[in-house]
């Protein structure tokens, strides 16, 4: 039995739960050893004291922490030293309660213990300058509680003007971004097709709500914006005694310099504005993180005519450290300017020129704060993440809980570990955007995954525990996750929220740390320190919650804090459920926005939120006239030297030139199809044999025999029907198989092991130039090894399929699957599946280019590189896109060596066509609106330089003087388009163009829905023209882009964005496969020259394998589209 130091009896309870009052200080015993003599001491001085024990600085007892002390106002129960310190503070002039020093610490001289003045407590080193003749009153430091007397003090303290804050130091990066912002103003002027539908029944609804300034109100002409800079606590200030500084470790110093957490900032600002210093302005709103906006001046103490940069001192209270009560702090309000109504109105006007030096970002941010007035307050029940909010009340049709499903390659889990891992929630995005003619509030539904608030051990075991350890990917995902510890007193909502900094390779039973003069395991330490938390799990993961100075906690006593967004990419088994919940028809999306989002955004009957700020908002979706493009006509096989068009149906009618609303059936292209097809446009009939390598964790001859029995004949017969006439018959060796083993999951260098086993299988097959790999599952790591081996190491074109795709062949041949295989095989052998019947619409001798950049995850090491990919055509049909790629510094947003990649592609074009292109049509993927200036200054000049560097063409003796048209392809936008009232509620057929009203004003841009979405709401591509030297009109460029969306070589439908942009995306995905060992921490970080070390590592990039070539792949595949 344990002895309770509080009631001094042998009982089953612990002193933290004991309800008996503590004895008087003079008869108390030590909370730890229960001794009153030898010599007499209290817990903090006990030889058995452990720094990890919970100890209260207020009362001096252990078992709880200062902030939750239940006797902080009962000094008669304090320990002797804590009571003496309390009484000493009562004798001070203020009579305030301040915490005493820990026992054994040397007290500072009384002259150093004076309470700081508001000036000293300020986060600015400048002294406040009173605005008025009378001096401002001062707050009494450290009130015991926030009572009416404290609030009365606050009302008597003036808000005073103080000296301006020092200007921030501008770094080279800041200056570069400023140049990019200026370049954002230099974009192509507005262009519209002028070919809109005139039938009112064709009106399109968009998820935008028009906002205008109320001409009858003066409020919108005086909306001011202030930045809030919270003051620090007096003991957060720089300085202090040398002795105290010498005692602080670097880790502690770093913790003191960390900015407060978002929830702390939100609570402090909300307390300041709603409780302590309520603004005098009648109309105001805040984001409760950094800014507050108001109609007129925020406080009466401020002047009517403010100057941008004015700084005001605002004194208030904030909770101090445990045991310190409420502290006086001196925060700052910085006037950042008012809403420039005139310039904003001019910016969105449909006519007129663009303001040369005006960027609307600051004014739009003011209006965004206004629209979120009901969402930013604490009464909102839900989650806020950036520009998205997720109401607490969820519609079960669009939300769910996700559990891990059992599957091949995953360990079996006991029932208690089949836990809910994620919550799928539906929320909303909103943002004010400038439209063509008015301001618009864009509102869209959003579906996201959140971590389930469950026991961390259960979550790890179900998600990332393999072989008794947390996988490297699991370690990366856990970093930054917030948890609570069961040993902290109170419920989960009141417990301290701690951040995960890392995971040990050892379990809690094996991980040990130095405690005084001996090593103690985490498991043993927890049992002794927190016996009430028993039982503990020996093999649970050990979690670091201490940063650079690790503090290890067992995962089975940690709980995930609710409301945390999943920022990493989920596995397929989880995304399937998420996609299902996010799949909503246009009508469902409209209803969801109207019913759930609009009331929270103040779009209601009275609209008082907007009227108060001098605004008017239309509660109805924007209506506008669209443009509808015709469906492109495709051509497949050749017969007798004449092209024959073989694509299908419109409205069910069969026509000679067969069209479809965005998709086609390959069965109609095959030679035995219903319409007498002749196969693909061009087949490279150099392959007589299809070679297949089965990959598994063990040798299984039965699998090879199964392939021969059920898959061999359908595959070969199917390929012949699409034009592969050179294939041998099955019994003549047209299909050969072998097998290779997967590396052990614990293999330190799995890629090297995989290479040896694949080399052996490939050699046994006779080193074929094309291989089909059959993988056991969709594991991304194994897939990446195969692609690296085929593309980079051996230069063997290949495709991958999984067991589950072939299992259906035992019952019935899947002709659609065979057709899709045929598509990829033909393209990777250099063939052409189809082309447009009519010209694409580009000028003669045009090279079409696509480019993208991909980055490592947010939690990756700073040394991990970014990857840039570029694809470009060299044929007149724009069907073949050859690739270039580069490895570049971490998080570099622009293509660092675009010049070198363009030089390679221009050289390839010259080789194929005996001349240089006259025009370059460039589609850049992955660029946000704020980065247009970056592209203007960093990428377009590289393209021009590459053209200038090209030598004279040997055939024409002419230089390269190609005219450049450059477009940015936007995919991560929130514009959605719905059929008008009375329609069937389905998405539009492909070919919908929106180039008015909701597009960016005074810019050449348009939305194009080029694909069909029969189940959900189609997401259009947003195309912004940055440069137009070829002189495309809006109508022509829209048609060209739409035509390019029909030329995807591995699909049987039109693409959601144009082919060059999608291919660049495919290429970047493949580059990530090559670098997978780096992303999984399988390769140690190089000690120096990290970028070059990665570039020359032959197990990942290996740019040295091809002389004079910086691309990672083998020369054997450089002239085919191996990456799709």
N, C-alpha and C positions, 0 to 999 in steps of 0.2 A: 504494500500500500504506500502511496505517496502522502507526504505531509503538506498541508496547506499552510503557507506562512500567514495567510490573512486571518483565518479563524483558529490557527495553531492547533489543529486536530488532524489525526490520521483519518483521511476520508478518501472517497473515490473520485471526487471532483478536483479540478485544478483551480489555482487561485484566481485565474482570469475569469472564471465563471462563478466564483464564490460571492454570495450576496451579503455576507457579514461585514460590517465596517472594519477597517484596519485598526489595530490597537494604537494607543497613544505612542508618539515617536520614542519616548524614553523607555518603553517596554517592548518595542518591536524587535523581532529577530531577523536575521538575514533571509531574504527571499530565496536564496539559492541553497546555502548549507544549513539554514535554520539554527545557527549559533548566535548567542548574544554576548559571548566572551571570546577570549583567545585570539586576538583582542576583539573588543566589540567593534563591529563594522556593519555596513549595509551592502546591498547587492553590488553596487558599482565598484566597491573596493574588495570584493570577495576574491580569494585566490582562484576560485572556480569560474570566475566571470569569463564569458565568451562574447567577443565583439559582435557576433551574429544574433545575440539574444535581443528580443524586443525590450526596450527600456524607455521609460517615460521621463523626459527632462523636467516635467512639472512636479510630479509627486515623488519621483525617485524609485518607484517600484518597477519590477519586471512583469512580463506577461502581456503588456499592451504598449502601444505607442502613444506619443504625446498628444497627437491630434484627436484621439478617441478616449482620452482620460475621463473617467466618470466621477473623479473626485477633485477636479482641478480647482473647484471653489471651496474645498474642504481641507484647509491646511492642517487641521488637527489630525489628519490621517496620513500626512506626508512623512517621508523619512526624515530623520533629524537634520541632515544637511539641507535638504530641500525646504524644510520649514524655516530654518534659519535664514536662508536666502530670500524666502518669501517675505519674512518679517523685516528684513533689511530694506527691501524695496519699498515696503509700505512707509518707511520713514523718510523716503526721498520726497522732495517738494511736490512732485506731481502725484505721488501716491500710486503710481501705476505699477502693474504687475509685469515684471520682465523675467525671462528665464534666467536661472542661475547657471554657472559653469558646471561642467561635469566634475564629480568628485576627483580630487587629486590634481586638478588643473590649477595653474598659477593665476590668481586674480589680477586683473589689470588695475593700474592706478585709477582712483576715482575721477581724476581729471580727464581720463579718456573715455568715461562712461556717460558723458552728457548726451542727451537725446539730440539727434541731428536736426538742424533747422530745415525748413522746406527747401532752401537753396542747396544745402548740402545733399539732400536726398534726391535732387534732380538728376535726371539722366543727361542733362546738358551742363557743361561747365560754365555757362554764362549766367550772371546774376539776373534775376527778374527785374524788369523795369516797370514800375507802376504806371498804369494808363491815366489815372486820375490823381488829383492833388492829395487826396487823403490816402494814408497808408493802408495796405491790406492787412486784415487780421490774420493771425496764425492759428493753425490747428494745434490742439493739445495732443502730443504724441501718445501712441499706444493705448487707446481706450480699451477697457476690458471687453466690451461688447458694442455692437452697432445698435445704439438705442436712440431715442428721440433727441436726447441731449447732443449726441454726436451729429445728428442731422442738422440740429439747430446751429452748431458750430459751422457746418459746411455752408449754410445759407448766408453766414456773416463774412465768409472769406471771398474776396473778389477774384475774378479771373483776370490776370494781368498780362500785359504784353511784355515779352522778353526778347532778348537779342536773337537774331536769326541763327538757325542751326548751321554748323559748318558744312560747306558743300562736300558731297561725297567725292572720294578720289575716283577719277575716271580711269579705268583700265583699258588696255588695248581692245579687249573684247567689248566693253561698253561703247567705245568709239566706233568699232566696226558695226555693231548693231544700229547705232545712230545713222551711219551711212546707209545701211540697208533700209531703214525706215524712210529716209529721203528718197531712195530709189523706188520705193513703193508707189510714189506719186507719178512716176514716169512709165505708165502703162499704155497699151493701145487704146485708142478712143472707142466709144460705144459703137456697136454695129448690130443691126437687127435684120432678120431675114426679110421682113415685110410680106411674108407669105402665110399669114395666119388664117385659121379657119374662121369663116364668117357666120356659120350657123350657131345660133345661141345655144342649141342643144349640145354643142361640143364644148361648152365652158368647162374649165378645169378648176377645181378647188385646191388651194395650197394651204399647208399648215402654218399660215402666217396671219397675224391680226394687225391691220393698219393702225398706226398711232399718229396723231396730229397734235399740234399745239393749239390750245383753245384760244381763239382770237378775243374772247370776252374776258379773259383772265390775265392778270399781270404776273401770276405766280411763276410761270415758266421762265420769265425774264430775270428772275432773281433766285435761281436754285444754286446754292453754294455747296462747295465740297471741302471737307476738312479731313486731314489725316490725323489719326490718334497714335501717339507714341507713349506707351505706358512707361511710367517711371519705375525704377528699380527700388527694391527694399534697401534700407540704409546699409545693411551688411552685404549687399551685392556689389557695392561700389568698388572701384579699383582702389588700391591702396591698402592701408592696414599696417600693423606692426610687422617688422621683419621676422619676428618670431613666429607670428601666425602664418606668414607667407611660407616660411621654411617648412612648416608642418604639412602644407598642402601638397599632395601628389599632383602630377601632371593631369591625371585622370579627373581628380576632383576639380582642378582648375577649369578643365574643359567643360565639366558639367555645369559649373557656375556661369560659363559664357554661353551656354546653350539658350536659345530663345525659348520662352514659355510654350507649352503645348497649345494647340489650337483650342481645345476645350477650356483650358485655363484662361486664354486670352478672351474667349467668348464670354465666359462667366464674369471676368473682371470688367469688361466694357459694358456688359449688360447691367451689372451692379452700379457702375458709375453713372450711366445715362438714365436708368429707370429708378434708382433708389437714392443715390447720393447727390448727384448734380444734374437734376432733370433740366433739359434744355428749355430756354425761354421761348424758342421758336415753337409756334403752334403745330407746324407741319415739318416733320423730319423723319428720316429712315436711316438705318445703319446696317452694315454687313456684320457688325460685331467682331470683326477681325482687324480692320485697319482704317475704315473710313465711315464717316457719317455725312449725310447730305441734308440740307434744310432749305426751306423757303425763307429767305432773309437770313440775317445773322443768327447764329446758333444760340448765343447768349447775349443778354442786354449789355454786358460789360464790353462787348466788342464794338468797334466803330461801324457806322453805316457804310462808309466807303472803305472797304478793305483792300489791301495791296497783296498781290500774290506773294507768298513767302512769309507773311506775318506769322509769328509764333506766339502762342499764348500758354501761360503757365496755369494749370488747373490742379489744385491740391485736393486730395481725397484720401480715403482709407482703403487699404487692401489687407487681407489676412496675411499675417507674418508667418514665420516658420513655427513649427510646433512649439507651443508654450509661450509664444511671444504676443499673443493677442492680435489686435489690429494695428497696423503700422501706418504712419503718414508717408505718402509718396507724392512726388511732384511730377505729374505727367504733362505732356505737351499736346496742344492742338495746333496743327499747321494748316493755314488757309491755302488751298491749292488752286483756287479759282472758281469761277461760276460757269454754268452751262452756256456755251456760245450758241445761242438759239439761231442767230442769223446765219452763221457759217454752216451750221448743221442743216438748216433748211435749204441753203444753196447747194450743199453737197448732194442732197437727194433729188434735186430738181431734175426733171426729165430732159430739160434743155439747158444750154449754157455750158461753159467750160469749167474744168475742175479748179478749185482754189489751189494755187501753186504751193502753198506751205501749210496746208491744213490736213491733219490726220484726225479722224473723228473718234479715235479710241477712247480718249478721256471723257468726252461728252457721252458716249454710249455707255461707259462704265457707270456714270451718274444715273442714267435711266435704268440700268440693270439693277442697281440697288433699290430704286423705287419699286420696280416690278416684284422684287422679292421681299417686300416689307412684311408680308404675312408669313413668309417661309423662314426668314432669319430670326424671328423672335423665339424665345424659349417655349412658348405655348404650342409651337408646331410639333406635332407628334410624327416623327419619322427621321430619316437619315438624309444629311446633306453631303454631297460629294462634288466639289467643283461647281459646275453649272447645272448639276442634276440634283433632283430631290426625289426621295422615295417615301411616300406616305406609309405610316404604320399599318393602316388598314389596307389589306391586299385582296384583290379579286382572285379567288382560287383558280379561275380559268387561266390566269397569266402569272401564277406564282406556284412554287412547290419546294419541297425539300428533296435534296439529292443524296442518295446513299451509294456507296461503292458496290458495283455489281461484281459477282464472281465471274471469272473468266480464265482462259488459258494463260499460263505464265504468272498467275497471281497466287500468293499463298492463301490457304484456307484460313478463315477467321472464325474464332469462337463467337457465339451469338452476341455476347456483350460488346463485341467490337464491330459489329455491323452497324456502325453509327451513321447518323446524318452528318454529312461532311459540309454541305453547302446549302444555303438558302437562295433560291432564285426569286428575285423581287422585280417588280415592274415599277418604274418611276417615270420621271419626265425631265427633259432638257428644255431650257428656255434661254433665249438671248435676244437682245435688241440688235437688229441688223439694218443697215441702210438699204433701202430698195430703190427701184427705178421710179421715182415719183413721190415716195413717202417713206417714213420710218416704219419698220415692221417688227412685231414681236413673234419670233419663231418658237413654236412649241411642238415638241415631238415626244412620243413615248420612248422609253428606254428600258431594256431588260439587262440586269446585271446579276452576277453571283457574289454572295457574301459568305464569309466564314461562319459556320454554325458555332454558337457559343457552347461548346461541349468540352469535356475533359481533354486536355492536350494529348495525353497518352493514348486515349482511344482514337483521336484523330490521326496521330502519327502512325499507329499500328494499321489502321484501315487504309491509309493513303501512301505512306512513304517508307514503311519499315520493310527492309529486305535483308535476310540473313542476320537478323539481330542488330542491324545498324540502320540509321536513317540515310537514305540515298542522297548523293550530292545535290540532286535537284530538290529534294525535300529540305535540305539545309538552306538552300538559296531562298526557297519559298517561305520558310519560317522566319528568316531574318526580317526584322521590322514589325513582325506581328506582335500585338499587345495582348498581355495575359494578366490574370490576377492569381495571387498565391493563397491557398486555403488557410495558411497559417496566420494571415492577417485577420484582425478582428472585424466583424461586421459582415453584411451581405455583399454580394459581388458588386453591386452598384456603388458602394461606399469604399470598397477596398482600393488600395493603390494600384494603378495600372502601370505595369512594367513592360519594357520592350525587350524582345528577344534579339540578342546580338550574335548568337552562334549556338552550335550544337556540338557536344563532345563526341569523339569516336568511341568513348567508353560509356558503359551504362552507369547508373547511379551507384551500383554496387562496386564498380571498379574505379570510377573516377575519384581521386583523392586530392586533398589540398593540405597545405602546411598550416597547422593550428598550434601556435606557440612552439613547443619543442618536439612535435610529433606530427606524423601524417595521419589524416582521418579521411575516411571515405564519406562521400555525400550521403550515402544510405545510413551509415552509423551516426553521422552528425544529426540527421533529421530525426532519427528515432530518439536520440537523447534530448534534443532541443524541443521537438514537437511531438511528445508522446501521445497527445490527444488526437493526432491525425492518423494514428495507426489504423489499418496496416499500410505499409509501403511496398511498392513493387520493386523487386531487386533489379530486374532487367529493363526497367523503364529508361528512356532517354534522359540524358543530363543536359539541361538547358542553361546557357549563360545569360543572365539578366543584368550583368554588371559592366559590360563594355570592355575597355582595355584591361581593367582589373577584374578578371572573371569572378562572378558570384554564381555558383552552380545550384540549381534547383531541380528536383525530380519532376519529370513531365506529368506524373500521375497526380500531383498536387497543384497543377496549374490549370486554369480554365481560360478559354479564348474569350476575349472581350467582344460583345456583340456589335454589329454594325460596321464591320471592317470589309471593305471592298476587295475582291480578288483581282489583283492587277496582272497576274501571270496568265499564260495561255493554259486553259484546261485541256485534259485529255479528251479523246473522242467520246468515251463512255459518259462523260459529264456534259459535254457540249450538245450531244444529241437531245437531251432533256431540255437544255436551255434554248436551243433553236426551236423546239416544239412550242415552248411557252412564248417565245418572241414572235412566233408566226401568227400575225393578225391580218385580217383582211382590211382593205381601206375603210370600210364602214366601221369595223370594230375599232380601228385606230381613231377615227373621227369621234366616235362616241366616247372613247376613253379620255381623250383630250378635253372634250366638252364637259363631261361629267365630273372628272377627277382633278384635272390640272387647272382649268379656268377659274374655279372658285378660289383656289389657293393663290392664284396670280392676280386676283382682284378683278377678273373679267366677269362681273356679275351685273345685276340689274341696275344698281345705283351708281356703280363705278366711282365711289367716293375716293378710293385710293388714288385714282388718276386725276380726278377733278381737283383734289387738294393741291396737286403739283402743277395745275394748269395744263393738263393733258386730256386728250380724248382718245378712246380706243374703241374700235369697231368690234363688237362681240362675235362677228361672223367671219368665217374663213375668207381669205382673198379669193376673188373670182377673176379669171383671165382667159383670154383666147390663146389656144396653143397652136403649134404647127405640127402637122402629121406627115411624116416621110413615108414613101412607099417601101415595101419590103424588098430587099435586094434579091435578085435571081442568081442562083448558083449553078455552076457547070461542073459535072463530074467526069465521066469516062470519055475517051476518044474512040471513034470508030471510022475507019476509012479516011483518016486524016481530018475528019470534021468533028468539032466539039459537040457533044450532046448534053443538053440540060436535063438533069434528073433530080428535081426536088419537088416537094409535095404541097399540096392542097391548101386552098383558101375557101373557107365556109363549106368544107366537105366536097367541093366540086373538083373533079380530076381534070387537069388541063395539061397541055403538052409541056408548057413551061411551068413546072409545078412549084408553088410557093407555100409558105407556112408562116404562121404567126410566131416566128422566132425559133422554130425547131424543125428537125427533119428525121426521118426514119431510115437508118442505114440498110434495113432489109429491102427497101425499094431501090437501093443503089446496087445491090448484089446482082450477079448475072441471072439468078433464078427469081428475082423479085417480081412483083406484080406488074411493074411497068417496063420490064425488059432492060434492066440496068446493065451497064458494062463495067462496073467497078470504079475504082478511083481514077482521078485525072491522069496521074503518071505514077507508075510503080517501077521501082528499081529492081529488076528481076535478076539480081546477082546471088541471091540466097537460095540454095537448093535444100538446105536442112535447117530446121528449127531446133536449137539446142536449149535444154532446160536444166537448171541446177536447183534441186530441192534442198532447202536449208532447214535444219532442225537441231534439237538438242541431243539427238542420238541417231545412229544409223538405223534405217527402217526400210528394207527392201520391199516390204508390202506396199509402201507408199509409191514406189517407182512402178510397181506392177499395176497399181490402181490407176496411175496416170496413163499408162499404155492402154489400159482397158477402156476407160471412160472419157479421157480428155484428148488423146492423140488424134484420133480420126476426126472428131468435130472441129478441132483447131485447124488441121491441114485442109480439110474440105472447105471450111469457111474462108480461109485465106485465099484459096484459089478463086472463090467466087468474087473476091474483090480485086483480082488481077494478079495475084502471085502465082503465075503459071509455071514458073521454073521449079517450084517445090516438087521434090520426089514423092512418090507414093509411100505410105507408111511402111509397107513391108520392104521397101527399097532403101530404107534408112532416112526417110524424110523427117523423123522425129527421134532425137537422142536425149538421154537423161543421165544425170549423175547427181551426187549429193555432197553437201558440205556441212560441217558441224558448227553450231554457234559457239562463241567463246564463253568461258565461265563468267558468270556475273561479277565475280570478285577478281577477275583478271585485271592486273594493273595496267596492261597495255592491250586491250581487246582488239584494237584495230590491227596491230601487227599480227596477232594470233589469227584473226579473221582472214587477213591477206594470205597467210600461208595455206590455210585450208581451201580458200577459193582458187588460189594458184594451182593447187593440185587437181581440183575438180575440172578446172578450165583446160588444163593440159591433157587430162584423160579424154576430154571431149574433142581434142584436136585443135584447140585454140581458135574457136569460132569468132567471127566478127560481130555476132549478135547473140545475146543470151537472155532467156526469160528466167527470172528468179522466183521461186515459190517460197514465200516467207511464212512462218507459223502464225504470225499475228501482225498487227499494225504498229509494233514497237518502233518508235522513231530512231532509237539508237542503232538497232540492227539495220534499218533501212539506210541510215546515213553511211554506215560502213560499206554497204553494197554499192551505193552510188559513188562514193569516193574511189572504191576499187575499180569500178567500171569506167568512170569518166576520167579520173586523174592517173591512177596507177597503171592500168592496162590499156586504156583507150578502146574499150569494148562497149558498143551501144547496147543498152539493156532496158528492160522494163521489169517491174515487180508486181506480183499478184499474191494474194493470201489464200490460205487453206479454205477459209469460209466461202470465198468466191467460187471455188471449184466443187464444193460438196454438193451443190445442186445438180451437177452434171450426172450424178448417179441415177437420178430420176428422169431428167429431161435436159437436153442440150439448150443452153442459154445462148440464143443466137445474137441477142443484143450485146452480151458480154464479148462474144467472139468478134462482133463488129467493132467494138471499142478497142479491143486488142489490135485489130487490123489497122485502125487509124494510127495508133501510136507506133506500131512496127513500121508502117510505110514511111512515116515522117522521119523516124530515127535512122532509117536507111537512106534518106535523102530524097524520098518521093514527095509527090504533091497530091493531096486528097481532093481538093476542089478549088475553084476560083470563081470570081464574079463573071457573069456572062457579059455584062457591059463594063466599060472602063470605070475605074474607081472614082475618077473625077479630079485626080491630081494632074498638074502639068507634066509633060513628057520629061523623062530622065529625073524623076524624083526619088530620093532615098528617104524612106520612112524609118524613124528612130524612136525607140522607147528607152527610158532610163529610170533607175530607182536606187535608193540607198537603204540598207537595213542595219539596225543597231543591236548590240547586245542588250539584255534585259536591264532594268533599272538597278537591280541589286548586284550587277556584275562588277568585276574588278575594273579599275580605271585603265588597266593595260590591255584589256580585251579590245580588239579592233572592230571598227565598223566595216561594212562590205558594200561595194558599189558595183552595180551591174548595168550593162548597156547592150541592147540588141538593135540590129539594123538590117534592112533588106538590101539585096543586090540583084533582084529580078523585077521585071516589069509588072508582074502580077501581084507583087507585094505579099507573097505567101511564105517566103523563106527569110527568117531572121537569124543571122549569125551573131555570135556573142563575144563580148569582151568584159573583163571584170578586174577589179582592183581591191586590194586590202588597204585600208586607210585609217588614220588615227581615230581613237575612240570618240564616239558621239559627234563626229564631223558631219554636219547636215548636208553640205554640198558635195558634189562629186569632185574629189580632190585632184584626180588625174583625168578629167573628162577630155582634155586635149589629147592625151596619149591613146585613150580608147577610141576617140573619133578618128585619129590618124589611122588606127588599125582598120576601122570599118570603111573609111574612104579608100584605103589601099585595096581592100577586098572588092569593093564596088568597081574600082578601076580594072582589076584583074578579070572580073566576070563580064564587064560591059565594054572594055577597051576605051573607056572615057570616064570623066568625073561626073557626078550628078550636077544638074543645073539648079536643083532645088532640094532643100532639106526640110522635111516636115517632122518636127521633133515633139514628142509627147513625154512630158516629165511627170512621173508619179511620185507621190509621197511628200508633197510640199504644201505647207499650210499658207493661209493668206498673209500671215505676218512675215513669210520668208520669200515673197515675190521679189523684194529688193535684193535679197541675197542671191537669188538666181540671176537677176539682172547684172550684178556686179561680179559674181564668182563663176558662173557657168557659161553664159552666153559669150563672153569674151574668149573663153577657151575654145569654143566651137569655131569662132572666127579665126583664131590663131592656128588651129589645126588645118583649116582650109588654106591658109596662107603658107603654111609649112610644106604642103604637098609639092613634090617635084612636078615638072612638066610631064604631062601624059605622053608616053612614048608613041602612041598612035595619032593623037590629035595635035601634039606639041602645044597644048593649051594648059594654062594653070587652072587650079580649082577656084572658081568664083561662084560657088553655090549661094543662092538666096535662101535665107533662113526664116522659117515660120515656126515659132516656139509656143507650145501650149502647155499649161499645167493641168493635170487631171486630178480633180478633187473627188475623193470617195468618202471621206470622214465628215460629211456635212449632215445636217438634219432637215433638209428640205424634202417633203413628201407631197405627192400629187394624187388627188382623189377624183373619181368621176363626180359629175355634178349631181344635184338632187334628182331623185327619181331613177337613177341608173342602177345597174345590178350590183354595184359595190365591189366589183373585181378590178384588179389593176388594168391599166391600159395595155393594149398591144404594143409591141416594139415600134419605135419610130416617133415617139412623142418628144417634141422640142418645146422648151419654155425659154424664151429670150426677152421677155418684158416683165415689168412689175416687180417680181421677186428677185431679179438678178441684181448684181452689184451696179450701182449707178456710174455712168460715165466710163465704163470699162467694156471691152469686147469679151463677153462671156455668155454662156448659155448652159442650160440643163438638157441632157439627152437621156431618155429612157430607151435603151437599145435592146433590152431583153424582156422576156415574158416572165411573169411571176403569178402563176395561176392560184397559189395558195395564200401567199402573204401579200405585203405591200411592196411594190417594186421601188428600188432605190436608184435614182438616176445618177449618172455621172455629171460632174460639174466641170466644164472646160473653160479656162481663162486664157486668153491670148496675150502673151507678153511682147511678142515681136511678129511682124507680118510683112516681111520683105517681098514675099511672093504675091501679095495683094489679093488674098482670098476675101471674098465677100462673106457675110454671115451665112447666107443660104448655101453657098458652095461648101464652106468648111463644115457646116452641119451635116450635109449629105456625105461628104468624104469620110467624116468620122463615123457616121452610121454604117457606111459600107465596110469600113475596116472592122467593125464589130462582128461582121459575119464571116470573117476569115480565120477564126480559131481552128487550128489543125487537129486538136485532140477532142473537140466538142461536137455535138450534134445539135447545137443551138447557138443563137447569137449571144455574145458576151455582154456583161453589164458595163464594161468599159472597153475602149478600143484595144485591138489586139496588141499593138506595140507596148502599151502600158501594162497589159496583163502579162505579156511574155517577160517583161523586165521584172515583174513581181515573181514569176515562176523562177527566173534565173537567180534572184536573191534568195529565194527559198532553198535552191540547190546549193548556193554558196554557204548557207548556214549548215547544210549537211556536211560539207567538207570540214567546217570548223567545229563540228559537234564535240570532239574531245576537249576543245578549249572551253566551250560553254558548259561542259559537265565537269570541269576541273580535273580532267584526266591528264593534262599536260601541265607541268609546273611553270609558273610565271617566270619568263626569262629575267635574268638579273640586270641586263642592260640592252639598249637598242631593241626594245621589245617588238616593235612593229616589223622590223627586218627579220627578227628571229622567228616570228610566226610565219612570215612570208616565205622563208626558206625551209621551214620544217616540212620534210617530205611526207609526214603522216597527216598533214592537214592541207596547207595551201601548196607548198612546193613549187614556187614559180621558177625555180632553176631547172626543172626537168626538161623544159623546152628552151633551147638556146635563143636568146634575144626575145623571149616572149614572157610577159609578166602574168599571163593567165594561168590559172591552176590546172586546167585540164590538159589531157594528152593531145598531141598533134593529130592523132588518128580521128578525133571527133570534132575538130575545130570547124569543119565545113558542113556539119549537120546540126539540127536542132535537138541535141541530146538532152536538153534541160526541161523539156515539156512532158 
